[in-house]
């Protein structure tokens, strides 16, 4: 089991910056992949950025060049640095961890863990 706790959300004006943090209860070096997702009201949860155990990163087109995902293995913490924020970035941001789990019938599969989310609101 992995418990994830997000922090760092808030209200910011367009063009401003925020840094989100996600503290994990498990050493993140043992987690296969971590990432950030966001969900706006009435919309599905969408990928923002992911980072693999070998530091491969993936970003949604809408945040490329503005957001940076990183981690501190010593602190077991995932970060999302958000710069040049836009009103369209307004959403609840969720920390995600994908771990490999051995199952009885399916062998080794991926299992998702989620935090409770942190609200990011960007005003015009």
Secondary structure, DSSP 8 states (H G I E B T S, - for coil): ---EEEE--EEEETT--EEEEEEESS-GGGSSEEEEEEE-TTS--EEEEEEETT--EEE-TTTTTTEEEEEEGGGTEEEEEE-S--GGG-EEEEEEEEEEEEETTTEEEEEEEE---EEEEEE-
